[in-house]
């Protein structure tokens, strides 16, 4: 028997959050094959199996917390357990069971979204109806019940056979159990009650198990370590820093024209798309060199100025906002910046960023424009002293040389720590970014 323990995931991190089990009890697993996804207060990562064998038991449910070094599962080395499972199935169902196992494995290997995604799998009612009696017999052993759902079933003393499964491969999800408890779980049609299917298909609204019209429900879920950290740091920023925001707007015509002229050649040569973010990173570094207070931090009663520029780029994921850091950004070309930002974005969505990649930034850029935000006041990421907020580009009328013309305009917002940065420096910084973006050649010849 081999214990699976929570690995050390970084300094000062003592607790993790159990995300998604990629295997279930009784499954065969090979050494170094991913077993479970865990979340820390900074990132998500996969824990590989320390040995080959059959999973004996899972000691933690999805959503539970565990300490670093704690045993969360056990693996029985060898081929022992789990091989006899097909023999226990009802006659004539072994092929179906094998197919279901393959579906389960495929579902486990795919990324999971937030809880509730399983509800989309409930559309195959006809297929589920014919297989319901056999599937329910297998579910009585809790083999096809997800850990979070199993806990609810045990707490309420429910029979898994009476709960309609909507998860991949016929799995019972937590949402299925909750729906059953709320009285909205329509029982699967069975051979003993042939008349129930026409009644449901008729849409008469007389379903005895349906929730009353206008009924309201609530769901309580634990905050993940990442969400708790985001909440803590946002409150910390508001309580410990003197935050102030200043605004400006920038004409994006020159950058958009430059991108349009060189987009194809740039992508062909470097294998990455030329986006807006690299321009703003370059412009921000230029402005930070002019106003070093925005690249500084307060330590105790001292101000620490930094002569390097590690720019954090905010990336929104299903689990929350993360800010991977592009280190030594001042030494990178446009292509190198675009490649680094694109790679971080992809890995952030896959939950594969490491804690080290999310710490140590000196300045942050956040682009709310990708979601259509017109204007916002971003919050500084402590201990940094500034954050730049980009917003959506809109065609707006502006005055140019005494004439009203239509230009692609973007609002910019700079939130800064007034303990370090005065209003004059903040306005100068934002104006410097505006000038650089409206005249991109300035960034190339550094004037």
Kinemage of the C-alpha trace (Angstrom):
@kinemage 1
@onewidth
@group {chain A} dominant
@subgroup {mainchain}
@vectorlist {calphas} color= white
{ca unk a 1} P 0.000 0.000 0.000
{ca unk a 2} L 1.391 3.405 -1.045
{ca unk a 3} L 0.180 6.644 0.520
{ca unk a 4} L -0.537 9.654 -1.661
{ca unk a 5} L 0.403 12.787 0.246
{ca unk a 6} L -0.121 16.471 -0.447
{ca unk a 7} L 3.223 17.708 -1.791
{ca unk a 8} L 4.964 20.888 -0.736
{ca unk a 9} L 3.730 23.573 -3.129
{ca unk a 10} L 5.706 26.592 -2.001
{ca unk a 11} L 6.923 28.511 0.981
{ca unk a 12} L 4.288 29.654 3.493
{ca unk a 13} L 1.612 27.410 1.919
{ca unk a 14} L 0.364 24.940 4.521
{ca unk a 15} L -3.110 24.084 3.229
{ca unk a 16} L -4.556 23.121 -0.150
{ca unk a 17} L -8.024 22.638 -1.567
{ca unk a 18} L -8.989 19.320 -3.185
{ca unk a 19} L -10.226 20.160 -6.658
{ca unk a 20} L -11.051 17.293 -9.014
{ca unk a 21} L -10.209 13.628 -8.587
{ca unk a 22} L -9.068 12.387 -11.998
{ca unk a 23} L -9.482 8.764 -10.922
{ca unk a 24} L -11.891 6.963 -8.606
{ca unk a 25} L -11.508 4.133 -6.129
{ca unk a 26} L -10.899 0.850 -7.952
{ca unk a 27} L -9.336 2.459 -11.021
{ca unk a 28} L -5.977 1.341 -12.334
{ca unk a 29} L -3.314 4.079 -12.340
{ca unk a 30} L 0.271 4.195 -13.543
{ca unk a 31} L 3.182 5.883 -11.769
{ca unk a 32} L 3.385 9.633 -12.497
{ca unk a 33} L -0.103 9.625 -14.019
{ca unk a 34} L -2.165 12.619 -12.738
{ca unk a 35} L -4.413 11.550 -9.873
{ca unk a 36} L -5.949 14.707 -8.465
{ca unk a 37} L -6.024 18.446 -9.059
{ca unk a 38} L -5.325 20.577 -6.002
{ca unk a 39} L -5.599 24.321 -5.554
{ca unk a 40} L -3.433 26.582 -3.459
{ca unk a 41} L -4.002 30.219 -2.683
{ca unk a 42} L -1.969 31.055 -5.790
{ca unk a 43} L -2.423 28.324 -8.407
{ca unk a 44} L -3.800 24.919 -9.349
{ca unk a 45} L -1.649 21.891 -10.017
{ca unk a 46} L -1.917 18.155 -10.590
{ca unk a 47} L -0.605 15.561 -8.135
{ca unk a 48} L 0.836 12.485 -9.882
{ca unk a 49} L 0.578 8.948 -8.562
{ca unk a 50} L 3.727 7.941 -6.637
{ca unk a 51} L 3.376 4.306 -7.736
{ca unk a 52} L 1.506 2.078 -10.171
{ca unk a 53} L -1.425 0.024 -8.939
{ca unk a 54} L -5.099 0.197 -8.122
{ca unk a 55} L -6.580 3.048 -6.129
{ca unk a 56} L -7.661 1.586 -2.823
{ca unk a 57} L -9.460 4.567 -1.300
{ca unk a 58} L -9.820 8.316 -1.596
{ca unk a 59} L -9.600 9.909 1.854
{ca unk a 60} L -10.696 13.379 0.813
{ca unk a 61} L -13.733 14.551 -1.127
{ca unk a 62} L -13.711 17.224 -3.778
{ca unk a 63} L -14.024 20.539 -1.984
{ca unk a 64} L -12.231 19.403 1.178
{ca unk a 65} L -9.091 21.037 2.512
{ca unk a 66} L -5.898 19.152 3.320
{ca unk a 67} L -2.599 20.073 4.900
{ca unk a 68} L 0.765 19.696 3.176
{ca unk a 69} L 2.043 16.176 3.924
{ca unk a 70} L -1.420 14.804 4.736
{ca unk a 71} L -2.429 11.448 3.198
{ca unk a 72} L -5.315 11.963 0.770
{ca unk a 73} L -5.423 8.583 -1.006
{ca unk a 74} L -3.926 5.097 -0.963
{ca unk a 75} L -2.766 2.959 -3.870
{ca unk a 76} L -2.619 -0.828 -3.731
{ca unk a 77} L 0.385 -1.863 -5.765
{ca unk a 78} L -0.290 -4.621 -8.292
{ca unk a 79} L -3.339 -5.507 -10.349
{ca unk a 80} L -5.524 -6.718 -7.476
{ca unk a 81} L -8.592 -4.667 -6.803
{ca unk a 82} L -11.090 -3.544 -9.336
{ca unk a 83} L -10.623 -6.405 -11.818
{ca unk a 84} L -13.616 -8.320 -10.470
{ca unk a 85} L -16.031 -5.423 -10.896
{ca unk a 86} L -17.316 -6.460 -14.355
{ca unk a 87} L -18.187 -9.961 -13.031
{ca unk a 88} L -20.544 -8.428 -10.457
{ca unk a 89} L -22.651 -6.649 -13.040
{ca unk a 90} L -25.965 -8.051 -14.130
{ca unk a 91} L -26.028 -10.576 -17.034
{ca unk a 92} L -25.935 -8.901 -20.405
{ca unk a 93} L -24.551 -5.623 -19.088
{ca unk a 94} L -20.796 -6.282 -19.062
{ca unk a 95} L -20.220 -4.571 -22.404
{ca unk a 96} L -22.199 -1.563 -21.263
{ca unk a 97} L -20.214 -1.427 -18.043
{ca unk a 98} L -16.925 -1.524 -19.907
{ca unk a 99} L -18.067 1.252 -22.195
{ca unk a 100} L -19.136 3.289 -19.188
{ca unk a 101} L -15.709 2.860 -17.620
{ca unk a 102} L -14.062 4.180 -20.762
{ca unk a 103} L -16.420 7.152 -20.731
{ca unk a 104} L -15.616 7.803 -17.082
{ca unk a 105} L -11.883 7.718 -17.742
{ca unk a 106} L -12.240 10.124 -20.649
{ca unk a 107} L -14.372 12.431 -18.542
{ca unk a 108} L -11.854 12.320 -15.700
{ca unk a 109} L -8.976 13.209 -18.002
{ca unk a 110} L -10.719 16.324 -19.314
{ca unk a 111} L -10.633 19.720 -17.562
{ca unk a 112} L -13.543 20.340 -15.234
{ca unk a 113} L -15.451 23.595 -15.064
{ca unk a 114} L -17.301 25.059 -12.069
{ca unk a 115} L -19.865 22.942 -10.277
{ca unk a 116} L -23.068 22.760 -12.251
{ca unk a 117} L -21.546 21.799 -15.609
{ca unk a 118} L -22.872 18.311 -15.169
{ca unk a 119} L -26.432 19.560 -15.620
{ca unk a 120} L -25.871 19.764 -19.373
{ca unk a 121} L -25.495 16.006 -19.529
{ca unk a 122} L -29.119 15.359 -18.595
{ca unk a 123} L -30.508 15.648 -22.132
{ca unk a 124} L -30.162 11.965 -23.145
{ca unk a 125} L -33.335 10.920 -21.314
{ca unk a 126} L -34.323 8.249 -23.788
{ca unk a 127} L -31.011 6.414 -23.606
{ca unk a 128} L -30.882 6.792 -19.861
{ca unk a 129} L -34.380 5.376 -19.430
{ca unk a 130} L -33.528 2.064 -21.079
{ca unk a 131} L -30.325 1.631 -19.077
{ca unk a 132} L -31.650 2.967 -15.779
{ca unk a 133} L -32.362 -0.339 -13.922
{ca unk a 134} L -28.893 -1.751 -14.581
{ca unk a 135} L -27.116 1.541 -13.880
{ca unk a 136} L -28.959 1.941 -10.607
{ca unk a 137} L -27.827 -1.497 -9.447
{ca unk a 138} L -24.212 -0.455 -9.966
{ca unk a 139} L -24.788 2.846 -8.213
{ca unk a 140} L -25.986 1.117 -5.040
{ca unk a 141} L -22.355 0.297 -4.347
{ca unk a 142} L -21.497 4.011 -4.619
{ca unk a 143} L -19.029 3.166 -7.404
{ca unk a 144} L -20.457 5.764 -9.816
{ca unk a 145} L -21.104 8.450 -7.220
{ca unk a 146} L -18.782 11.444 -7.127
{ca unk a 147} L -17.116 12.077 -3.739
{ca unk a 148} L -19.027 15.275 -2.941
{ca unk a 149} L -22.296 13.560 -3.867
{ca unk a 150} L -21.367 10.499 -1.787
{ca unk a 151} L -20.919 12.665 1.275
{ca unk a 152} L -24.390 14.204 0.870
{ca unk a 153} L -25.931 10.774 0.333
{ca unk a 154} L -24.341 9.426 3.507
{ca unk a 155} L -25.311 12.503 5.535
{ca unk a 156} L -28.972 12.177 4.574
{ca unk a 157} L -29.160 8.362 4.458
{ca unk a 158} L -30.299 8.300 0.821
{ca unk a 159} L -30.453 5.387 -1.598
{ca unk a 160} L -28.252 6.173 -4.643
{ca unk a 161} L -30.542 4.030 -6.783
{ca unk a 162} L -33.321 6.586 -6.417
{ca unk a 163} L -31.214 9.545 -7.513
{ca unk a 164} L -31.209 10.468 -11.161
{ca unk a 165} L -27.615 10.677 -12.446
{ca unk a 166} L -26.759 13.346 -15.009
{ca unk a 167} L -22.959 13.237 -14.865
{ca unk a 168} L -20.597 11.818 -17.496
{ca unk a 169} L -20.774 8.052 -17.769
{ca unk a 170} L -23.888 7.913 -15.588
{ca unk a 171} L -22.239 9.430 -12.528
{ca unk a 172} L -24.219 10.866 -9.657
{ca unk a 173} L -23.137 14.461 -9.092
{ca unk a 174} L -23.545 16.655 -6.036
{ca unk a 175} L -26.103 18.685 -7.983
{ca unk a 176} L -28.133 15.506 -8.594
{ca unk a 177} L -28.266 14.753 -4.868
{ca unk a 178} L -29.186 18.342 -4.023
{ca unk a 179} L -31.919 18.299 -6.657
{ca unk a 180} L -33.242 15.074 -5.164
{ca unk a 181} L -33.259 16.598 -1.666
{ca unk a 182} L -35.079 19.687 -2.949
{ca unk a 183} L -37.798 17.500 -4.375
{ca unk a 184} L -37.107 18.413 -7.966
{ca unk a 185} L -35.553 15.102 -8.962
{ca unk a 186} L -37.854 13.427 -11.471
{ca unk a 187} L -37.359 9.648 -11.051
{ca unk a 188} L -36.027 7.806 -14.064
{ca unk a 189} L -38.722 5.788 -15.894
{ca unk a 190} L -38.639 2.066 -15.090
{ca unk a 191} L -40.262 -1.123 -16.290
{ca unk a 192} L -42.428 -1.262 -13.175
{ca unk a 193} L -43.966 2.134 -13.903
{ca unk a 194} L -44.486 2.249 -17.680
{ca unk a 195} L -47.153 4.897 -17.422
{ca unk a 196} L -44.879 7.497 -15.970
{ca unk a 197} L -43.000 8.286 -19.189
{ca unk a 198} L -46.019 9.458 -21.235
{ca unk a 199} L -47.117 11.674 -18.365
{ca unk a 200} L -43.727 13.351 -18.214
{ca unk a 201} L -43.553 13.668 -21.989
{ca unk a 202} L -46.956 15.298 -22.092
{ca unk a 203} L -45.666 18.376 -20.341
{ca unk a 204} L -48.810 18.592 -18.183
{ca unk a 205} L -46.888 20.178 -15.291
{ca unk a 206} L -48.357 17.666 -12.839
{ca unk a 207} L -45.006 16.148 -11.875
{ca unk a 208} L -45.350 15.197 -8.193
{ca unk a 209} L -41.591 15.597 -7.647
{ca unk a 210} L -41.349 19.056 -9.195
{ca unk a 211} L -40.562 22.042 -7.011
{ca unk a 212} L -43.491 24.449 -6.444
{ca unk a 213} L -43.737 27.355 -8.844
{ca unk a 214} L -41.740 30.324 -7.602
{ca unk a 215} L -39.739 28.223 -5.137
{ca unk a 216} L -36.305 29.634 -4.285
{ca unk a 217} L -33.210 27.727 -3.235
{ca unk a 218} L -29.704 28.465 -2.017
{ca unk a 219} L -26.436 26.603 -2.368
{ca unk a 220} L -23.568 26.950 0.073
{ca unk a 221} L -20.104 26.108 -1.221
{ca unk a 222} L -16.712 26.656 0.424
{ca unk a 223} L -14.454 29.384 -0.908
{ca unk a 224} L -11.436 27.970 -2.682
{ca unk a 225} L -7.996 28.981 -1.412
{ca unk a 226} L -7.541 31.138 -4.528
{ca unk a 227} L -10.820 32.952 -3.955
{ca unk a 228} L -10.040 33.394 -0.243
{ca unk a 229} L -6.654 34.862 -1.111
{ca unk a 230} L -8.171 37.219 -3.671
{ca unk a 231} L -10.700 38.396 -1.094
{ca unk a 232} L -8.064 38.822 1.603
{ca unk a 233} L -5.674 40.754 -0.599
{ca unk a 234} L -8.375 43.039 -1.972
{ca unk a 235} L -9.452 43.947 1.549
{ca unk a 236} L -5.810 44.305 2.582
{ca unk a 237} L -5.195 46.714 -0.293
{ca unk a 238} L -8.156 48.865 0.699
{ca unk a 239} L -7.196 48.897 4.382
{ca unk a 240} L -3.434 49.412 4.165
{ca unk a 241} L -2.924 51.651 1.130
{ca unk a 242} L -4.175 55.145 0.337
{ca unk a 243} L -5.673 54.306 -3.044
{ca unk a 244} L -6.589 56.931 -5.603
{ca unk a 245} L -7.453 56.602 -9.302
{ca unk a 246} L -6.774 58.987 -12.158
{ca unk a 247} L -8.076 58.650 -15.722
{ca unk a 248} L -7.169 59.566 -19.261
{ca unk a 249} L -8.119 58.452 -22.752
{ca unk a 250} L -5.944 57.334 -25.622
{ca unk a 251} L -6.485 57.399 -29.379
{ca unk a 252} L -5.741 53.882 -30.625
{ca unk a 253} L -5.600 54.831 -34.322
{ca unk a 254} L -1.806 54.638 -34.670
{ca unk a 255} L -1.463 51.283 -32.893
{ca unk a 256} L -4.380 49.779 -34.812
{ca unk a 257} L -2.920 50.963 -38.118
{ca unk a 258} L 0.491 49.556 -37.197
{ca unk a 259} L -1.012 46.201 -36.248
{ca unk a 260} L -3.050 46.073 -39.442
{ca unk a 261} L -0.016 46.773 -41.633
{ca unk a 262} L 2.338 44.269 -39.981
{ca unk a 263} L 0.014 41.646 -38.463
{ca unk a 264} L 0.515 38.928 -41.078
{ca unk a 265} L 4.282 39.412 -41.380
{ca unk a 266} L 4.668 39.486 -37.594
{ca unk a 267} L 2.679 36.288 -37.088
{ca unk a 268} L 4.469 34.530 -39.942
{ca unk a 269} L 7.898 35.387 -38.558
{ca unk a 270} L 7.313 34.880 -34.842
{ca unk a 271} L 4.385 32.453 -34.761
{ca unk a 272} L 2.326 34.635 -32.441
{ca unk a 273} L -0.350 37.258 -32.979
{ca unk a 274} L 0.537 40.916 -32.459
{ca unk a 275} L -1.842 42.151 -29.782
{ca unk a 276} L -2.380 45.378 -27.881
{ca unk a 277} L -0.886 44.175 -24.599
{ca unk a 278} L 2.730 44.304 -25.762
{ca unk a 279} L 2.316 47.961 -26.698
{ca unk a 280} L 0.981 48.806 -23.256
{ca unk a 281} L 3.695 46.800 -21.510
{ca unk a 282} L 6.334 48.703 -23.469
{ca unk a 283} L 4.604 52.021 -22.811
{ca unk a 284} L 4.268 51.234 -19.099
{ca unk a 285} L 7.958 50.399 -18.759
{ca unk a 286} L 8.823 53.684 -20.478
{ca unk a 287} L 6.563 55.529 -18.023
{ca unk a 288} L 7.924 53.606 -15.021
{ca unk a 289} L 11.430 54.700 -15.913
{ca unk a 290} L 10.188 58.284 -15.907
{ca unk a 291} L 8.181 57.937 -12.671
{ca unk a 292} L 10.073 55.349 -10.532
{ca unk a 293} L 7.666 55.795 -7.592
{ca unk a 294} L 5.196 53.571 -9.424
{ca unk a 295} L 7.796 50.808 -9.580
{ca unk a 296} L 8.477 51.000 -5.843
{ca unk a 297} L 6.975 49.601 -2.655
{ca unk a 298} L 6.788 50.464 1.020
{ca unk a 299} L 8.591 48.169 3.473
{ca unk a 300} L 7.990 49.188 7.056
{ca unk a 301} L 8.892 52.894 7.059
{ca unk a 302} L 11.108 52.759 3.967
{ca unk a 303} L 10.494 53.114 0.236
{ca unk a 304} L 12.212 50.496 -1.938
{ca unk a 305} L 12.886 51.587 -5.536
{ca unk a 306} L 13.474 48.815 -8.071
{ca unk a 307} L 15.610 49.044 -11.176
{ca unk a 308} L 13.981 46.023 -12.816
{ca unk a 309} L 10.525 45.739 -14.338
{ca unk a 310} L 8.554 42.579 -13.628
{ca unk a 311} L 5.162 43.333 -15.125
{ca unk a 312} L 2.193 41.284 -13.916
{ca unk a 313} L -0.565 40.761 -16.485
{ca unk a 314} L -4.017 40.009 -15.073
{ca unk a 315} L -5.697 36.909 -16.536
{ca unk a 316} L -9.282 35.933 -15.760
{ca unk a 317} L -9.960 32.212 -15.230
{ca unk a 318} L -12.993 30.216 -14.136
{ca unk a 319} L -11.540 30.051 -10.639
{ca unk a 320} L -10.666 33.719 -10.318
{ca unk a 321} L -8.269 36.431 -11.421
{ca unk a 322} L -4.572 35.546 -11.471
{ca unk a 323} L -1.598 37.767 -12.297
{ca unk a 324} L 1.329 35.873 -13.849
{ca unk a 325} L 4.520 37.929 -13.927
{ca unk a 326} L 6.549 38.689 -17.051
{ca unk a 327} L 10.012 39.037 -15.516
{ca unk a 328} L 12.622 41.443 -16.893
{ca unk a 329} L 10.057 42.743 -19.336
{ca unk a 330} L 12.260 45.722 -20.163
{ca unk a 331} L 14.701 43.389 -21.947
{ca unk a 332} L 12.046 41.681 -24.080
{ca unk a 333} L 11.008 42.440 -27.660
{ca unk a 334} L 7.406 42.801 -28.798
{ca unk a 335} L 7.434 39.196 -30.020
{ca unk a 336} L 8.885 37.871 -26.775
{ca unk a 337} L 6.273 39.768 -24.780
{ca unk a 338} L 3.423 38.458 -26.929
{ca unk a 339} L 4.705 34.882 -26.644
{ca unk a 340} L 5.086 35.113 -22.873
{ca unk a 341} L 1.642 36.659 -22.385
{ca unk a 342} L -0.049 34.132 -24.706
{ca unk a 343} L 1.627 31.208 -22.937
{ca unk a 344} L 0.607 32.517 -19.525
{ca unk a 345} L -2.966 32.971 -20.717
{ca unk a 346} L -3.191 29.404 -21.987
{ca unk a 347} L -1.608 27.881 -18.892
{ca unk a 348} L -3.772 29.997 -16.612
{ca unk a 349} L -6.928 28.594 -18.206
{ca unk a 350} L -5.527 25.075 -17.777
{ca unk a 351} L -4.626 25.759 -14.131
{ca unk a 352} L -0.950 25.014 -14.750
{ca unk a 353} L 0.716 28.191 -13.482
{ca unk a 354} L 3.212 27.665 -10.681
{ca unk a 355} L 3.230 29.737 -7.473
{ca unk a 356} L 6.582 31.282 -8.438
{ca unk a 357} L 5.085 32.602 -11.671
{ca unk a 358} L 2.400 34.457 -9.733
{ca unk a 359} L 4.592 36.326 -7.263
{ca unk a 360} L 7.071 39.177 -7.338
{ca unk a 361} L 5.580 41.631 -9.827
{ca unk a 362} L 6.532 45.313 -9.579
{ca unk a 363} L 3.588 46.720 -11.583
{ca unk a 364} L 0.313 45.258 -12.890
{ca unk a 365} L -1.697 45.741 -16.091
{ca unk a 366} L -5.338 44.628 -16.232
{ca unk a 367} L -7.402 44.612 -19.426
{ca unk a 368} L -11.093 44.760 -18.586
{ca unk a 369} L -11.786 45.760 -22.174
{ca unk a 370} L -11.861 42.122 -23.271
{ca unk a 371} L -15.144 41.830 -21.343
{ca unk a 372} L -16.529 45.111 -22.664
{ca unk a 373} L -15.712 47.281 -19.639
{ca unk a 374} L -15.867 50.968 -20.552
{ca unk a 375} L -14.389 52.343 -17.332
{ca unk a 376} L -13.336 50.950 -13.962
{ca unk a 377} L -11.094 51.601 -10.971
{ca unk a 378} L -8.644 48.680 -10.644
{ca unk a 379} L -7.247 47.810 -7.210
{ca unk a 380} L -3.528 47.781 -6.504
{ca unk a 381} L -1.953 44.378 -5.896
{ca unk a 382} L 0.075 44.799 -2.644
{ca unk a 383} L 2.911 45.536 -2.136
{ca unk a 384} L 2.933 47.197 -5.553
{ca unk a 385} L 2.144 50.898 -5.757
{ca unk a 386} L 0.271 51.021 -9.069
{ca unk a 387} L -1.986 49.199 -11.512
{ca unk a 388} L -2.997 50.229 -15.023
{ca unk a 389} L -6.507 49.439 -16.221
{ca unk a 390} L -7.204 49.117 -19.959
{ca unk a 391} L -10.756 49.240 -21.281
{ca unk a 392} L -12.785 48.562 -24.378
{ca unk a 393} L -12.102 50.467 -27.596
{ca unk a 394} L -15.033 52.569 -28.792
{ca unk a 395} L -15.549 54.684 -31.865
{ca unk a 396} L -16.199 58.117 -30.362
{ca unk a 397} L -16.330 61.694 -31.662
{ca unk a 398} L -13.273 63.703 -30.605
{ca unk a 399} L -11.929 67.128 -31.506
{ca unk a 400} L -8.749 67.055 -33.625
{ca unk a 401} L -7.276 70.314 -34.970
{ca unk a 402} L -10.581 72.087 -34.434
{ca unk a 403} L -12.657 69.441 -36.205
{ca unk a 404} L -14.877 66.684 -34.833
{ca unk a 405} L -13.732 63.299 -36.073
{ca unk a 406} L -14.534 59.700 -35.169
{ca unk a 407} L -11.621 57.834 -33.613
{ca unk a 408} L -11.135 54.483 -31.803
{ca unk a 409} L -10.740 55.638 -28.209
{ca unk a 410} L -9.854 53.768 -25.002
{ca unk a 411} L -10.182 54.975 -21.435
{ca unk a 412} L -7.172 54.297 -19.208
{ca unk a 413} L -7.253 54.175 -15.408
{ca unk a 414} L -4.287 54.305 -13.067
{ca unk a 415} L -4.878 53.364 -9.447
{ca unk a 416} L -1.915 54.237 -7.241
{ca unk a 417} L -0.830 54.260 -3.611
{ca unk a 418} L -0.951 57.900 -2.578
{ca unk a 419} L 1.517 57.179 0.241
{ca unk a 420} L 4.270 56.911 -2.393
{ca unk a 421} L 2.859 58.566 -5.479
{ca unk a 422} L 1.558 62.133 -5.598
{ca unk a 423} L -1.075 63.315 -8.029
{ca unk a 424} L 1.480 65.065 -10.227
{ca unk a 425} L 3.469 61.849 -10.712
{ca unk a 426} L 0.321 59.813 -11.381
{ca unk a 427} L -0.976 62.219 -14.041
{ca unk a 428} L 2.482 62.473 -15.647
{ca unk a 429} L 2.764 58.669 -15.724
{ca unk a 430} L -0.602 58.224 -17.437
{ca unk a 431} L 0.105 61.047 -19.890
{ca unk a 432} L 3.416 59.385 -20.759
{ca unk a 433} L 1.603 56.144 -21.598
{ca unk a 434} L -0.931 58.051 -23.700
{ca unk a 435} L 1.831 59.759 -25.695
{ca unk a 436} L 3.716 56.494 -26.264
{ca unk a 437} L 0.640 54.600 -27.476
{ca unk a 438} L -0.516 57.421 -29.741
{ca unk a 439} L 3.009 57.687 -31.179
{ca unk a 440} L 4.385 54.097 -31.131
{ca unk a 441} L 7.629 55.129 -32.816
{ca unk a 442} L 8.632 56.832 -29.570
{ca unk a 443} L 8.911 53.437 -27.899
{ca unk a 444} L 11.257 52.190 -30.619
{ca unk a 445} L 13.648 55.139 -30.535
{ca unk a 446} L 13.183 55.684 -26.769
{ca unk a 447} L 12.346 59.387 -26.665
